[in-house]
């Protein structure tokens, strides 16, 4: 019997990060992102925005800024939703 690839897709990652964000577990969000980077998975804007929000709500503004920069480096120019998410963490 051949093993199937059990790598989660972006929708699964997004749901996981959303659950962690709602539970106030910003550290877990960063762990999930790191794991996905190590596995070579391409994270999309929605995942980054949730991670930025999670860090901001956890009082980790520096990490939120780092995530925005990482998003810019990996995905290219960021738009208003990304800056809006970053600004919302200070509101």
C-alpha positions, 0 to 999 in steps of 0.5 A: 500500500502506497502512502498518500501525501498528507501535506495540508493545503492553504485552506487547512492552514488558514483554518488552523491559524484562525483557530489559534488566533481566536484562542490567543495563541500567537506563538502557535501561529508562528510555529505553524508558519515556520513549519509550512516554510520548512516544508516549502509550502507557499503561504498566501496573503490570507494566511499572512493577514491572519498571522499579523492579526494574531500577533497584534492581538497578542501584543507582539507588534514587532512580530506583526511588522516582521510578518508583513516584511516577510510577506512582502519579500515572499509574495511581492508588493503588498496591498491595502489589506496587509497595511490595514491588518497591521494598522488594526493591531495598534487600534 
